[in-house]
Amino acid sequence: MQGESYETRDEKISEAIEAEIQAKMHPDARPIDVAVQGANVTLTGHVANQATKDAIIKMARGTDGVINVTDDLVIGGGHPYLDWFFPWRNQNKDLEEGEKGDW
């Protein structure tokens, strides 16, 4: 990676993690913030349950260039607008069906 700036490398890592999270999560799940500094990743946001939290952390750790993952994810918290507009949605599930085993 000679000649490549850390900012560019950080952005690539961040984009890879965000793309993987977005591909595996339900469209109505709350967004997860990904901050990258060097080989360190910090994840923040709300998730529905421990399984989702564990899967996101595992995926981030498995990303090329990542050495350390700081977990600032919070279980629960709901999504007030979606909960109000779509009260029938499953608020305890963030991951798409059939994708859990792939992480």
C-alpha positions as CSV (number, residue, x, y, z in Angstrom):
1,M,0.0,0.0,0.0
2,Q,2.9,2.3,-0.7
3,G,1.8,5.8,-1.7
4,E,-1.8,5.2,-0.4
5,S,-2.9,7.7,2.3
6,Y,-4.4,6.4,5.5
7,E,-7.5,8.4,4.8
8,T,-8.1,6.5,1.6
9,R,-7.4,3.2,3.3
10,D,-9.7,4.1,6.2
11,E,-12.5,5.0,3.7
12,K,-12.1,1.7,1.9
13,I,-12.4,-0.2,5.1
14,S,-15.4,1.8,6.2
15,E,-17.1,1.4,2.9
16,A,-16.5,-2.4,2.9
17,I,-18.0,-2.8,6.4
18,E,-21.0,-0.5,5.6
19,A,-21.8,-2.3,2.4
20,E,-21.7,-5.7,4.1
21,I,-24.0,-4.4,6.9
22,Q,-26.4,-2.8,4.5
23,A,-26.5,-6.0,2.4
24,K,-27.4,-8.2,5.4
25,M,-29.8,-6.0,7.4
26,H,-33.5,-5.5,6.9
27,P,-34.2,-2.3,5.1
28,D,-36.1,-0.9,8.1
29,A,-33.3,-1.6,10.6
30,R,-31.6,1.4,12.3
31,P,-28.3,2.5,10.7
32,I,-25.0,1.5,12.1
33,D,-22.2,4.1,12.2
34,V,-18.8,2.9,11.2
35,A,-15.7,5.0,12.2
36,V,-12.3,3.9,11.0
37,Q,-8.9,5.2,12.1
38,G,-6.0,3.1,10.9
39,A,-6.8,-0.5,11.7
40,N,-9.2,0.4,14.4
41,V,-13.0,0.3,13.8
42,T,-15.7,1.8,16.1
43,L,-19.3,0.6,15.6
44,T,-22.1,2.7,17.1
45,G,-25.9,2.5,16.8
46,H,-28.8,0.5,18.0
47,V,-29.5,-3.2,17.2
48,A,-32.5,-5.4,17.9
49,N,-30.8,-8.2,19.8
50,Q,-27.5,-9.8,20.9
51,A,-27.3,-12.1,17.8
52,T,-27.4,-9.0,15.5
53,K,-24.7,-7.3,17.6
54,D,-22.5,-10.4,17.6
55,A,-22.9,-10.8,13.8
56,I,-22.0,-7.2,13.0
57,I,-18.9,-7.3,15.3
58,K,-17.8,-10.6,13.7
59,M,-18.2,-9.2,10.2
60,A,-16.2,-6.1,11.0
61,R,-13.4,-8.1,12.6
62,G,-13.3,-10.3,9.4
63,T,-12.8,-7.3,7.1
64,D,-9.3,-7.0,5.6
65,G,-7.2,-4.3,7.3
66,V,-9.1,-4.4,10.6
67,I,-7.1,-5.3,13.8
68,N,-9.4,-3.9,16.6
69,V,-13.1,-3.4,16.8
70,T,-14.6,-1.1,19.5
71,D,-18.2,-2.1,20.2
72,D,-20.4,0.9,21.1
73,L,-23.6,-0.9,19.8
74,V,-26.6,-0.7,22.1
75,I,-29.3,-3.4,22.1
76,G,-32.8,-2.0,21.9
77,G,-33.9,1.5,21.6
78,G,-36.4,0.9,18.9
79,H,-37.0,3.2,15.9
80,P,-39.8,5.6,16.9
81,Y,-41.0,6.5,13.4
82,L,-41.0,3.0,12.0
83,D,-42.5,1.6,15.1
84,W,-45.4,4.1,14.8
85,F,-46.0,3.8,11.1
86,F,-45.5,0.0,10.9
87,P,-46.5,-1.4,14.3
88,W,-46.7,-5.0,12.9
89,R,-43.0,-5.1,12.0
90,N,-40.8,-7.4,14.0
91,Q,-38.8,-5.1,16.2
92,N,-36.6,-7.9,17.5
93,K,-35.1,-8.8,14.2
94,D,-32.5,-6.8,12.2
95,L,-30.9,-9.5,10.0
96,E,-32.4,-10.8,6.8
97,E,-33.7,-14.4,7.1
98,G,-31.3,-17.0,5.9
99,E,-28.3,-14.7,6.2
100,K,-27.4,-15.2,9.8
101,G,-25.2,-18.3,9.1
102,D,-23.2,-16.5,6.5
103,W,-21.6,-14.2,9.0
